[in-house]
Amino acid sequence: MIEDMLRTPDAVRDAERYTAHNYHPLPVVISSAEGAWLTDVDGRRYLDCLAGYSALNFGHRHPKLIDAAHAQLDKLTLTSRAFIHDQFADFCRELAELCGKDLVLPMNTGAEAVETGIKVARKWGYQVKGVTPGQANIVVAEGNFHGRTTTIVSFSTDEDARADFGPYTPGFTIVPYGDLAALADAIDENTVAVLLEPIQGEQGVVVPPEDYLPGVRRVCTERNVLFIADEIQSGLGRTGATFACEHEGVVPDMYLLGKALGGGIVPVSAVAANADVLGVLKPGQHGSTFGGNPLACAVATEVVRLLATGEFQRRSAELGARLHAGLQSLIGKGLVAVRGRGLWAGLDIDPALMSGREACERLAERGVLAKDTHGSTIRLAPPLVITEEEIDHAVAQLAAVLAG
C-alpha cells in the first residue's frame, strides 16, 4: 500500500494528530514543486493532475507570477481598502476588460466571491427590480458546490457538506441541474438571480446539455433575473476558453472568479459585473480587510495578462482533446464514463473494480496525484502547462491501475 512507500511517516502522523480532520488527504508529504511536478520530502516526484482544484492553472511557481510576487514583496503587501495602492487600478481595469464588464469587486476566497454575489443580487433585487423587502430568493442547482460557509451549505445537496450545520439560511430554491423547465418554473416575482456552475466540478465534472446555458440566459433575460455564473473552478482557461460559458456563447450578468486568479500564490477572488448591478453597493455596505491587497493585485494582474494572450486557453483546448481521447480509450477497460471539457475530466470507475479513493492511492504509488469524489469518481485537472508526453504518461498510469 501507499503507506509502505513513505520513509518519513512522522509528518503524516503529526498532521493526523494536530489538525482537525476536515480533509482525508493521501499520505504524501510535498516539499517542493515546479510546473506540473511535485516532489515529496523523500525526493519522489509526482505528476500533479489536480492543480489545487484549478488554483494552479499556470502550474507551480510560474516564473512570471513568482517574479511579480517577489517584486511586490519588496515594496508593499497591505494597506486595506481605506487607501488606494498603486497595483489596484491596473488589476481592476484589466480584469474588467478580460470579463467584458464595467466593474470588479476584489475579495479573497471563492466562497467570499459567492457570498458577495448573493448579497449584490439581493440588494439589486430590492433596489432595482422592486422585490418585496426580505423576500428575495435565488434559484440554484442540485449537486452544486459553491463553498462551505453557513449560507452556502444551506443550499447544498451534499449531506457531508450540509448536515449538522443548521439552522440554514432561507432564500434559495433548488432545482435539478440541466433541467431548464424546472428552473423556469422555480422563478417567481421575488426571484433575483439564478446561480449556477457552468460545469459542476465537485459533482464529478458534469457538463450540462448543450442548450441548457443558452436557455438559462434567455429565461433570466425574459424574467428580469440575474444570471450568476460561478466560474471559480471552470474559469480562467480550464476548459479551453477564458470562461466555460463561452463554449455556448453565453454571457452571464455576473462572473464569480477565484482559485487560478491568485496564480497558486495568494488567495484572490473577484466579482465582475456591469455598473447597473455592482453599482448598487455603496461605501460601508460590503468590504474585506485583505480583498484587493497590493500583493494579491500584483500577482492577479500578471495572471490576467497571461490569459490575455490566449496561449493557455489554446493549450487547454488542444491538450484537453488529447487527454479526453486517451481517457475515452479506457471505457470498457475499467472506466464506465468520461466527462469534461478542456483539461478537466471526471472519470467514473467501475465500482466493482475499486473505489475512487483506491484508484487515487494506486495512482499515487505510480507517481500521479488525483482526487476522488462521490464514491467511484475521480477528477483530473492538470496544470495548463502540462505537456503531451506528460498527459500520455498520466493516461498510461491510469490504464495500468485499472488493469490491476
C-alpha positions as CSV (number, residue, x, y, z in Angstrom):
1,M,0.0,0.0,0.0
2,I,1.0,3.6,-0.3
3,E,1.9,3.9,3.4
4,D,4.7,1.5,2.7
5,M,6.3,4.0,0.3
6,L,6.8,6.6,3.0
7,R,10.2,6.6,4.7
8,T,9.2,9.6,6.7
9,P,5.7,9.0,8.1
10,D,6.1,11.4,11.0
11,A,4.6,14.3,9.1
12,V,1.6,12.2,8.2
13,R,1.1,11.1,11.8
14,D,1.5,14.7,13.1
15,A,-0.9,16.0,10.6
16,E,-3.5,13.5,11.8
17,R,-2.8,14.2,15.4
18,Y,-2.7,18.0,15.4
19,T,-5.2,19.1,12.8
20,A,-9.0,18.8,12.6
21,H,-10.0,16.0,10.3
22,N,-11.9,18.1,7.8
23,Y,-9.8,16.5,5.0
24,H,-8.7,13.0,4.2
25,P,-5.5,13.5,2.3
26,L,-3.4,10.9,0.6
27,P,-0.3,10.2,2.8
28,V,2.1,12.1,0.5
29,V,4.1,15.0,2.0
30,I,5.0,17.5,-0.6
31,S,8.0,19.8,-0.1
32,S,8.6,21.5,-3.4
33,A,7.1,21.8,-6.9
34,E,7.6,23.3,-10.3
35,G,5.5,23.3,-13.4
36,A,3.3,20.2,-13.4
37,W,5.5,18.3,-11.0
38,L,5.6,17.9,-7.2
39,T,8.4,16.5,-5.1
40,D,7.9,14.9,-1.6
41,V,10.1,15.0,1.4
42,D,11.8,11.8,0.3
43,G,12.6,13.2,-3.2
44,R,9.9,11.3,-5.1
45,R,8.3,13.2,-7.9
46,Y,4.6,13.1,-8.8
47,L,2.7,14.5,-11.8
48,D,0.1,16.9,-10.4
49,C,-3.2,16.1,-12.0
50,L,-5.3,18.1,-9.6
51,A,-3.7,21.5,-9.7
52,G,-5.1,22.7,-6.5
53,Y,-8.7,22.3,-7.8
54,S,-7.8,24.6,-10.6
55,A,-6.0,27.1,-8.4
56,L,-2.7,26.2,-10.1
57,N,-3.9,26.5,-13.8
58,F,-0.5,28.1,-14.6
59,G,1.5,25.4,-12.8
60,H,3.6,25.6,-9.7
61,R,5.8,28.6,-9.4
62,H,5.2,30.1,-12.8
63,P,8.2,32.4,-13.4
64,K,6.2,35.5,-14.3
65,L,3.9,35.1,-11.3
66,I,6.8,34.4,-8.9
67,D,8.6,37.4,-10.2
68,A,5.6,39.6,-9.7
69,A,5.2,38.3,-6.1
70,H,8.9,38.9,-5.3
71,A,8.9,42.4,-6.7
72,Q,5.8,43.3,-4.7
73,L,7.0,41.8,-1.5
74,D,9.9,44.2,-1.6
75,K,7.6,47.2,-1.8
76,L,4.1,46.9,-0.2
77,T,1.9,44.0,0.8
78,L,-1.2,45.5,2.6
79,T,-2.9,48.9,3.0
80,S,-6.6,47.9,3.4
81,R,-9.2,49.5,1.2
82,A,-9.1,52.6,3.4
83,F,-6.5,53.8,0.9
84,I,-5.7,53.3,-2.8
85,H,-2.4,51.5,-3.7
86,D,-0.6,51.6,-7.0
87,Q,-1.5,48.0,-8.0
88,F,-5.2,48.3,-7.6
89,A,-6.4,50.2,-10.6
90,D,-4.5,48.1,-13.1
91,F,-5.8,44.9,-11.7
92,C,-9.4,46.0,-11.6
93,R,-9.3,47.6,-15.1
94,E,-7.5,44.6,-16.8
95,L,-9.8,42.0,-15.1
96,A,-12.9,44.0,-16.1
97,E,-11.7,44.1,-19.7
98,L,-11.0,40.4,-19.7
99,C,-14.5,39.8,-18.4
100,G,-16.2,42.4,-20.7
101,K,-17.7,44.0,-17.6
102,D,-17.7,47.5,-16.2
103,L,-16.7,46.8,-12.6
104,V,-14.8,44.4,-10.4
105,L,-15.1,43.8,-6.7
106,P,-11.9,42.0,-5.3
107,M,-12.2,39.6,-2.5
108,N,-10.0,36.7,-1.2
109,T,-11.6,33.2,-1.4
110,G,-14.1,31.7,-3.8
111,A,-16.6,31.4,-1.0
112,E,-16.3,35.1,-0.4
113,A,-17.0,35.8,-4.0
114,V,-20.1,33.7,-3.9
115,E,-21.3,35.4,-0.7
116,T,-20.6,38.7,-2.3
117,G,-22.6,37.7,-5.4
118,I,-25.6,36.7,-3.2
119,K,-25.5,40.0,-1.3
120,V,-25.3,42.0,-4.5
121,A,-28.1,40.0,-6.2
122,R,-30.4,40.6,-3.2
123,K,-29.6,44.3,-3.0
124,W,-30.2,44.6,-6.7
125,G,-33.5,42.8,-6.4
126,Y,-34.7,45.2,-3.7
127,Q,-33.4,48.4,-5.2
128,V,-33.7,47.8,-8.9
129,K,-36.2,45.1,-9.5
130,G,-38.5,46.1,-6.7
131,V,-38.7,42.7,-4.9
132,T,-40.7,42.7,-1.7
133,P,-38.4,43.5,1.2
134,G,-37.0,40.4,2.9
135,Q,-38.4,38.0,0.3
136,A,-35.6,37.7,-2.3
137,N,-34.9,34.2,-3.5
138,I,-32.2,32.7,-5.7
139,V,-32.5,29.6,-7.8
140,V,-29.7,27.1,-7.5
141,A,-28.9,23.6,-8.8
142,E,-28.8,20.2,-7.2
143,G,-25.3,18.8,-7.0
144,N,-23.8,22.3,-6.6
145,F,-20.6,23.2,-4.9
146,H,-20.1,27.0,-4.2
147,G,-18.2,26.8,-1.0
148,R,-18.6,25.9,2.7
149,T,-19.9,29.0,4.6
150,T,-23.2,28.5,6.5
151,T,-25.2,30.4,3.9
152,I,-23.7,28.4,1.0
153,V,-24.1,25.0,2.6
154,S,-27.7,25.9,3.3
155,F,-28.5,25.2,-0.4
156,S,-26.1,22.3,-0.8
157,T,-27.5,18.9,-1.6
158,D,-24.3,17.1,-0.4
159,E,-25.1,15.9,3.1
160,D,-21.4,15.7,4.1
161,A,-21.1,19.4,3.4
162,R,-24.5,20.3,4.9
163,A,-25.5,18.0,7.7
164,D,-25.5,19.4,11.3
165,F,-24.6,22.9,10.3
166,G,-28.1,24.3,10.7
167,P,-30.2,26.4,11.2
168,Y,-29.9,27.1,7.5
169,T,-30.2,30.3,5.6
170,P,-33.5,30.7,3.7
171,G,-34.0,32.3,0.3
172,F,-32.9,29.5,-2.0
173,T,-34.8,27.2,-4.4
174,I,-33.0,24.0,-5.5
175,V,-33.8,22.5,-9.0
176,P,-32.2,19.7,-10.9
177,Y,-29.1,20.6,-12.8
178,G,-29.6,20.7,-16.5
179,D,-33.4,20.9,-16.3
180,L,-34.4,24.2,-17.9
181,A,-38.1,23.7,-17.4
182,A,-37.7,23.1,-13.7
183,L,-35.5,26.2,-13.4
184,A,-38.1,28.4,-15.3
185,D,-40.9,27.0,-13.1
186,A,-39.0,27.9,-10.0
187,I,-38.7,31.6,-10.8
188,D,-41.3,33.9,-9.3
189,E,-41.8,37.6,-8.7
190,N,-39.3,37.6,-5.9
191,T,-36.5,35.7,-7.7
192,V,-33.5,37.9,-8.0
193,A,-30.9,35.5,-9.5
194,V,-30.1,32.1,-10.9
195,L,-26.7,30.9,-9.5
196,L,-25.0,28.1,-11.4
197,E,-21.7,26.4,-12.2
198,P,-21.4,26.2,-16.0
199,I,-19.8,22.8,-15.3
200,Q,-20.3,21.2,-11.9
201,G,-16.8,20.4,-10.7
202,E,-17.2,18.8,-7.3
203,Q,-20.1,16.7,-8.6
204,G,-17.7,15.0,-11.0
205,V,-17.1,17.5,-13.8
206,V,-20.7,17.3,-15.0
207,V,-21.3,19.2,-18.3
208,P,-24.9,20.3,-18.8
209,P,-26.9,19.7,-22.0
210,E,-25.8,21.9,-24.9
211,D,-28.9,24.0,-24.9
212,Y,-29.0,24.5,-21.1
213,L,-26.9,27.6,-20.5
214,P,-28.3,29.4,-23.5
215,G,-31.8,28.6,-22.2
216,V,-30.8,29.9,-18.7
217,R,-29.6,33.1,-20.3
218,R,-32.8,33.5,-22.2
219,V,-35.1,32.8,-19.2
220,C,-33.2,35.1,-17.0
221,T,-33.4,37.9,-19.5
222,E,-37.2,37.4,-20.1
223,R,-37.9,37.2,-16.3
224,N,-35.6,40.1,-15.3
225,V,-33.4,37.8,-13.2
226,L,-29.6,38.0,-12.8
227,F,-27.7,35.1,-14.2
228,I,-24.7,34.5,-11.9
229,A,-22.0,32.1,-13.3
230,D,-19.7,30.6,-10.7
231,E,-16.6,30.2,-12.8
232,I,-14.3,29.8,-9.8
233,Q,-13.2,26.3,-10.9
234,S,-14.3,26.3,-14.6
235,G,-12.9,29.7,-15.5
236,L,-9.6,31.3,-16.4
237,G,-8.6,28.8,-19.1
238,R,-9.5,25.5,-17.5
239,T,-12.0,24.3,-20.2
240,G,-10.2,25.7,-23.3
241,A,-11.8,29.1,-23.1
242,T,-11.4,32.0,-20.7
243,F,-14.8,31.1,-19.2
244,A,-16.8,27.9,-19.6
245,C,-19.9,29.9,-20.5
246,E,-18.1,30.9,-23.8
247,H,-18.5,27.4,-25.2
248,E,-22.2,28.1,-25.6
249,G,-21.8,31.8,-26.5
250,V,-23.4,32.8,-23.2
251,V,-22.6,36.0,-21.2
252,P,-23.8,36.0,-17.6
253,D,-24.7,39.1,-15.7
254,M,-22.1,38.3,-13.1
255,Y,-18.9,36.3,-13.0
256,L,-17.7,34.8,-9.8
257,L,-13.9,34.2,-10.0
258,G,-11.2,32.8,-7.7
259,K,-8.7,29.9,-7.5
260,A,-6.5,30.4,-10.6
261,L,-6.8,34.2,-10.2
262,G,-4.2,34.0,-7.4
263,G,-1.8,32.1,-9.5
264,G,-1.4,29.4,-6.8
265,I,0.5,32.0,-4.7
266,V,-2.1,34.0,-2.8
267,P,-5.9,33.7,-2.4
268,V,-7.6,36.1,-4.8
269,S,-11.3,36.2,-5.8
270,A,-13.5,38.7,-7.6
271,V,-17.0,39.5,-8.7
272,A,-17.3,41.1,-12.1
273,A,-20.5,42.7,-13.4
274,N,-21.8,45.9,-15.0
275,A,-22.4,49.1,-13.2
276,D,-26.2,48.6,-13.1
277,V,-25.6,45.5,-10.9
278,L,-22.4,46.1,-8.9
279,G,-23.2,49.8,-8.6
280,V,-25.9,49.0,-6.0
281,L,-23.1,48.8,-3.4
282,K,-22.3,52.0,-1.5
283,P,-19.4,52.7,0.9
284,G,-19.7,50.7,4.1
285,Q,-22.1,48.1,2.8
286,H,-19.5,45.5,1.9
287,G,-15.8,45.0,2.3
288,S,-12.7,43.0,3.2
289,T,-9.5,43.8,5.0
290,F,-7.4,41.8,2.6
291,G,-9.5,42.0,-0.5
292,G,-7.6,43.7,-3.3
293,N,-4.4,44.0,-1.3
294,P,-1.2,45.0,-3.2
295,L,0.4,41.6,-3.2
296,A,-2.8,39.9,-4.4
297,C,-3.3,42.6,-7.1
298,A,0.3,42.3,-8.4
299,V,0.0,38.6,-8.8
300,A,-3.5,38.6,-10.2
301,T,-2.7,41.3,-12.7
302,E,0.0,39.1,-14.1
303,V,-2.5,36.2,-14.2
304,V,-4.9,38.3,-16.3
305,R,-2.0,39.3,-18.6
306,L,-1.1,35.6,-19.2
307,L,-4.7,34.9,-20.1
308,A,-5.0,37.9,-22.3
309,T,-2.5,36.3,-24.7
310,G,-4.9,33.3,-25.3
311,E,-2.0,30.9,-25.0
312,F,-3.3,29.0,-22.0
313,Q,-6.8,28.7,-23.4
314,R,-5.4,27.2,-26.6
315,R,-3.2,24.8,-24.7
316,S,-6.2,23.6,-22.6
317,A,-8.3,23.1,-25.7
318,E,-5.6,21.2,-27.7
319,L,-4.1,19.2,-24.8
320,G,-7.6,18.6,-23.4
321,A,-8.6,16.9,-26.7
322,R,-5.5,14.6,-26.3
323,L,-6.4,13.8,-22.6
324,H,-10.0,13.0,-23.4
325,A,-9.1,10.8,-26.4
326,G,-6.8,8.8,-24.1
327,L,-9.4,8.5,-21.4
328,Q,-12.2,7.5,-23.8
329,S,-10.0,4.6,-24.9
330,L,-10.2,3.2,-21.4
331,I,-14.0,3.0,-21.4
332,G,-14.9,-0.7,-21.1
333,K,-11.4,-1.3,-19.6
334,G,-12.3,-0.2,-16.1
335,L,-13.9,3.2,-16.9
336,V,-17.6,3.4,-17.4
337,A,-17.9,7.1,-18.3
338,V,-15.7,10.1,-19.0
339,R,-17.0,13.7,-18.8
340,G,-15.5,17.1,-19.1
341,R,-14.1,19.8,-21.3
342,G,-10.5,21.1,-21.9
343,L,-8.0,19.9,-19.3
344,W,-10.8,18.9,-16.9
345,A,-12.2,15.4,-16.7
346,G,-14.5,13.4,-14.4
347,L,-14.0,9.6,-14.6
348,D,-16.4,7.0,-13.4
349,I,-14.6,3.8,-12.5
350,D,-16.4,0.5,-12.5
351,P,-17.4,0.3,-8.8
352,A,-16.9,-3.5,-8.9
353,L,-13.3,-2.8,-9.7
354,M,-12.3,-0.3,-7.0
355,S,-13.4,2.9,-5.3
356,G,-12.2,6.4,-6.4
357,R,-10.1,6.6,-3.3
358,E,-8.4,3.3,-4.1
359,A,-7.7,4.4,-7.6
360,C,-6.1,7.6,-6.3
361,E,-4.0,5.7,-3.9
362,R,-2.8,3.4,-6.7
363,L,-2.1,6.3,-9.0
364,A,0.0,7.9,-6.2
365,E,2.0,4.8,-6.0
366,R,2.7,5.3,-9.7
367,G,3.6,8.9,-9.3
368,V,0.4,10.6,-10.4
369,L,-1.7,12.6,-8.0
370,A,-5.5,13.0,-8.5
371,K,-8.6,13.3,-6.3
372,D,-11.7,11.2,-5.8
373,T,-15.2,12.4,-5.3
374,H,-18.5,10.7,-4.7
375,G,-17.5,7.1,-4.5
376,S,-16.1,5.7,-7.7
377,T,-15.5,9.0,-9.5
378,I,-12.1,10.7,-9.8
379,R,-11.3,14.1,-11.2
380,L,-8.3,15.1,-13.3
381,A,-7.4,18.8,-13.7
382,P,-3.7,19.1,-14.5
383,P,-2.0,22.4,-14.8
384,L,-2.3,24.0,-18.2
385,V,1.5,23.9,-18.6
386,I,1.4,20.1,-18.8
387,T,2.9,18.6,-22.0
388,E,1.6,16.0,-24.4
389,E,4.1,13.5,-23.1
390,E,3.0,14.1,-19.5
391,I,-0.6,13.6,-20.5
392,D,0.2,10.3,-22.2
393,H,2.1,9.3,-19.1
394,A,-0.9,10.1,-16.8
395,V,-3.2,8.1,-19.0
396,A,-0.8,5.2,-19.2
397,Q,-0.6,5.1,-15.4
398,L,-4.3,5.1,-15.1
399,A,-4.6,2.3,-17.6
400,A,-2.1,0.3,-15.5
401,V,-4.1,0.9,-12.3
402,L,-7.4,-0.2,-14.0
403,A,-5.7,-3.3,-15.4
404,G,-4.7,-4.3,-11.9
